[in-house]
Amino acid sequence: MIQNALVVGGGAAGTAAAILLARAGVAVDLVETTPEIGTSGSGITLQGNALRVLRDLGVLDDVLAHGYAFDEVGLRTPDGGVVAVIPDARTGGDDLPATVGMPRGDMARLLAERAAQVGVEVRTGTRVESVTAAGEVACSDGTRAVHDLVIGADGLNSGVRAQIGIDIRPEPVGMGIWRVFTTRPSSITRTDLTYGGAAYIAGWCPTGEDSLYAYLVEDAADRTGLSPGEQLATMQGLADHYGGPWAEIRERMTDPSRVNYTWFTHHLVDGPWHRGRVVLAGDAAHSCPPTLAQGAAMALEDAWVLVEELTGHDDLDTALTTYTARRRERAGAVVADSVQLARWLLDHEPPPQAGGAADVPGLMARTSALLAQRP
Ligand SMILES: Cc1cc2nc3c(=O)[nH]c(=O)nc-3n(C[C@H](O)[C@H](O)[C@H](O)COP(=O)(O)OP(=O)(O)OC[C@H]3O[C@@H](n4cnc5c(N)ncnc54)[C@H](O)[C@@H]3O)c2cc1C
């Protein structure tokens, strides 16, 4: 069993792995580039399989206190009419809500606080500059050290991934998403989705008694030249095409700093997720468009399985090889299903009853059945 580890990145994958390793008696350092964890971001949808890991990390009560739990999803037409209300699968088990929405910053802060509580040395405002497969790490604060294990949980554009020679880059899916974080109209008590209209997907997720995030998914466009005010106006313009509660959400979209635009990507590292003493977790290893809202859930599950394998094997290479074997199939299925949903939307693929292949309920049911199994 390893004695010490360095975790690169203070997102869901990094903090979760750090907490679990520290609890197993490993001396853990976590290095995060940003000066403070939990100060940015919009909202996040956490499904049962994510909540199951968060419970094991010891933060579930705080997550429930800071978030907004619900057990069904609504489907609407662009004019706001409710077409169906479907019970959401409780993929974490019957004793957990199907879904919790919460502000991203709160989730990140809770995990970072828990990490510090269990003895993780958290160094923010510090960048990992170089990593070798032998576990040698150089940081921007001048520290150089060799670690028994380095976990590259440094996100989508992982520098650790590149430095250990895993040559893959996230690829655009062809969609871009506008997100706004604002106050919650009291009528909104669950996620509702509209497929179609002026956007591919229009939806929202309550994230607390007084907050929600709403989103509109369009063809990927170059929005880099827009000022914050122009970004707000663009999202407002798209929201104008939707009825029902969108009118109220639209009125509450007033702060340009709470509007965000980003592209959907996908990738999956094929082959082992480690080289020597360095292993990848979370978005560093795989990414998917959030059409199933599973990226952070997969990151949390990665951490869970990784530490289970590390504590279950004395030999590091065996532990890391088994970790990849357990994770690649499940995370790969989620990536493939998330991309499939996006492609059906991009291609305007009709449902089976209209002669097409877009069996969205079938895909959702298959994914939920998979996620309900313990990873
Ligand atoms: C539009 C959108 C919506 C989404 N919605 C959902 C959702 O509702 N539910 C869900 O489950 N998932 C969702 N996801 C996916 C989810 O956000 C990610 O999968 C998840 O955040 C990945 O966590 P991570 O810890 O792997 O990476 P990150 O959260 O990216 O964390 C990586 C951390 O590493 C740090 N870092 C990077 N390089 C270095 C370095 N050299 N040294 C030190 N630190 C470094 C970064 O600052 C960052 O804090 C969404 C994704 C997108 C794009």
The ligand as an ORCA input file, in Angstrom:
! r2SCAN-3c Opt
* xyz 0 1
  C     -21.865     22.628    -19.529
  C     -21.566     21.501    -18.599
  C     -22.525     21.096    -17.698
  C     -22.296     20.008    -16.861
  N     -23.257     19.610    -15.993
  C     -23.052     18.535    -15.214
  C     -24.052     18.083    -14.318
  O     -25.119     18.685    -14.212
  N     -23.807     16.975    -13.579
  C     -22.623     16.283    -13.657
  O     -22.451     15.264    -12.966
  N     -21.641     16.723    -14.473
  C     -21.828     17.815    -15.235
  N     -20.831     18.255    -16.060
  C     -19.530     17.580    -16.045
  C     -18.701     18.001    -14.815
  O     -18.667     19.401    -14.709
  C     -17.299     17.467    -14.912
  O     -17.315     16.150    -15.403
  C     -16.618     17.471    -13.550
  O     -16.601     18.767    -13.026
  C     -15.209     16.920    -13.663
  O     -14.557     17.013    -12.429
  P     -12.979     16.865    -12.375
  O     -12.621     16.911    -10.935
  O     -12.540     15.710    -13.176
  O     -12.394     18.135    -13.141
  P     -12.517     19.690    -12.821
  O     -13.764     19.999    -12.084
  O     -12.260     20.397    -14.095
  O     -11.326     19.961    -11.808
  C      -9.991     20.013    -12.256
  C      -9.236     20.964    -11.329
  O      -7.854     20.877    -11.605
  C      -7.285     22.167    -11.494
  N      -6.027     22.143    -12.254
  C      -5.872     22.046    -13.608
  N      -4.578     22.009    -13.932
  C      -3.885     22.066    -12.758
  C      -2.487     22.052    -12.439
  N      -1.536     21.969    -13.381
  N      -2.118     22.151    -11.130
  C      -3.073     22.231    -10.156
  N      -4.396     22.245    -10.405
  C      -4.792     22.150    -11.696
  C      -8.345     23.085    -12.076
  O      -8.181     24.408    -11.640
  C      -9.618     22.429    -11.554
  O     -10.026     22.975    -10.319
  C     -21.051     19.331    -16.916
  C     -20.071     19.755    -17.815
  C     -20.327     20.821    -18.658
  C     -19.262     21.257    -19.617
*
